Amino acid sequence: MKILNLVKKLIPKKVFKAMQPLYHYFMAWLAAFFYGFPSEKLIVIGVTGTTGKTTSTYLIAKTLENAGLKVGFTSTAMFHNGTREWLNDKKMTMVGRFFTQKMLRDMVRNGCQYAIVETTSEGIVQYRHRFINYDWLVFTGLYPEHIESHGSFQNYKEAKGKLFAHLKNCKHKFVNEAKIVEKADSGMKKIGLERIKKVIVANGDDDNVDYFLDFWTDKKIIFTADRCLKSDSENMQCLEYGDIAVSGAGTSFSVDGRIINLRVLGTFNALNAMFAYCIGLVQGLEKAKIKEGLEKIDGVAGRLERIDEGQDFVVIVDYAFEPNAVNKLYDTVELISHNKIIHVLGSTGGGRDVSRRPILGAIAGKRADIVIVTNEDPYDDDPQLIIDQVALGAENEGKKLDQNLFKIMDRGEAIKKALEMAVKDDIVLITGKGSEQAICVANGERITWDDRATARGLLNNLKKD
């Protein structure tokens, strides 16, 4: 990064911008070369979309693991190299090319058969997906996000599309009975090995699904909460799921005549679980085994994560940071029996979708009883300006400053305020960061932070007082 910043200073901006694609391509090749092109030795699953990527990645991993398969993954929430699982402390979803290739190399060394790579539009634009030989791609859905970064929704969609176009350039792999990739340079060598088909698994109810299904692949699997339409394509399979119900114990849904009872909350998690279900089918797992794996999963770090220190109200930490996800969060939370909802939120800086700030405030202002706006990840932006812009949205929905709307710069103090205001059967929502391990401030600095740890510490302190 320091070298790149030095190069930026020495080369004129226009020249550097023109050179960027070549630079990104070369760095992607160099990273893969340095670590021995590890993706060639794994069955690689790429997960992309606007939302649901992290939860889907985790559910896929745990479903495969339950079937006795060894899986590594990289995601917004955490990393797993096949032997060790830890929280993502990089403040990035698709971390740099060298980090990603090293993770894949470590997965190979640790005996993984599968690697799941949460793949972002920003990562794709910077060629971080290049020289990764993907086998199966998962499309979770698409709606406007990162538009200011990409310039338009069309550019954003096309950035995602580059990953699916890349699949055609990924050579087929062959695995033995243990699902270990083997080199099969000759026809004789291929005898007795299984050829891994290139597969796209897609959310059939998304408005943009047809765009992604137009890309080449050996097989396509879609699922829908509606009725499957007949397809003339021999390589297309459609599944129907439904009967989605949420209770305090989790979420249930039906597919293939089975009821799957998830321990995780949220109607949207039925959709996320369907990606794991479909990948299980692609892998050839028995349907009962897929159901068993999904039903064992307790939850995902920082995704609708309950913080329970014995208090008589509910505290939930969630990563939701854009309007669609926050609305979905409320749809789930409102199903839990409660008194008041107290929402702690903010919005990010760094030029990331400024327009969503008042929208987030408006959602909280409309759906929560008390709104506390605080600092999130300002980067080089003025944190007070961000807070004011979010708070304006809440005010427009009728919230009154210092009555049921509060602006508190210090995130810890904001969470403390919410917990002190909460009484029996209230719900305290803390959104925007989930399990992230830092707050990003000016000049590239990061402050160590964890909403979950902060909430736990404060709850224990309140018990003592």
Phi, psi and omega in degrees: 000320178296320179296318180298318178297323177294317178298320179301322181288326184277330183259136177306145186304316182296319180293317181296320180296320179293330182275345187305314180303317179296319179299311181297319180297314181297317181294324178295316178295316183299317180296315180295319179296316183300322183260012172079030179047061187295334183294342177289347184250013182224155167274115189255128179248121177259132180242123181219160182150178182282322183214161177087358184297312186294313179296318179298317178303314182294316181295320177298313182301312184289329177292317177293319179298322180297335179273007177090012180263151182259127189229139169243158179203158172235133182207174178300323186273319187202169177238153175214121182258013180103336177235334183226138178242131181213159182291143176289113180251017185266351183057030176216148177278299179261094187290171186312158185304318182292321178296313182296315180294324177295319177300316179296320178297318179296323178298318178299311181298330182270008174084019179291144172264333184233147172230131176248125183241110174291118192244120186259162178296322178296319178296321180294316179301326180267017174063023180290344178274344183291146183065021164249120181274093180283149176246314181234133178245138179245125177251112185276334183141166186215133169207165188306121177197148183058027184293322180294333178284318184269343178101329178192165178295323179299317178297321179298314179296318180293328175298316176298321182299332180298330177294318182288327175293325180297332183301325181295334181271357181271119184290152180290149178247163178231137181236154176273188183297335179273008181064030175264129181292132177235149175290136180224073184282339182238161179298322180295322181294328183287339180295127180092352177257155178263128177277123181279117178287147172279128188228141170247127173249125188224149173287104185291348180267357180282142183297337185257010187298324183299324179301317183281332178283347179286344180284152182295144170192162178289323184212146178233133176237124175239158173225154186214149173272357177257198180271133177294132176271148179292142179236140177279348184281129180289338184263013181253130176235138181235137177240146175250138175225160182181204182052043183285130180220140180241135175224180178297339182273343181149211185228136177238153175202165181244145174203139180053037177076009180245145172263124177253123182255100179280149175271357181262146181277156171113123177300326180293341178284343171294318176297313180300321180292332179294330176295317178295321179298315181293319178296324176299320178294318178301319180289340180094018179287150174292144184300323178295326179289323177296314178302314180301315181297315180296323184284349178274345188282124182280325183163179181239136182305126175075008177243105185048043183273122178279135176252109186240109175241029178088005180287160183265021173224166185265135174238125181234129175253129181218150183284344187314123183225001177230158192308312182301314181294322180294319177298318177297322178299315178297321179303324179281311185299324182292346176281345178276131179301127185205169176263280177246158171248125177247121188245123174257121182209170174205206174204159186273159176254214178070024179076014183271104173043066179303325185297338183280347186301304179294334178293317177300316179298322181293320179298312179296319181298327182277324191253345177255158177276323180228133181242129176238113183262132186218182179286144179236274176222084186287337188054232182267003178281162178286113183297327180292323178296318178298314179301315181298320181292321177293315182298327180300321178298320178292320178297322179295341176264011173101000179287144183250129182300135179067011172245294174234015175222127182229142176245112183231115184298311183288119185296322178298318179293326179294316178294320178299316178302314181297316182291325178290329180280337185290139175236181185310132176073009173283165173238126174255118177259131176236108188239165173111335184232334179058237182263013179304149188252012180200156169254127182270121181241193187297155175062029176075009181278153179230135177258125179302130185201148174208111180305321184292315179294321179298314181297317180298314180299316180293321179297320178292324177294321179295325178296326182285331185286000000 
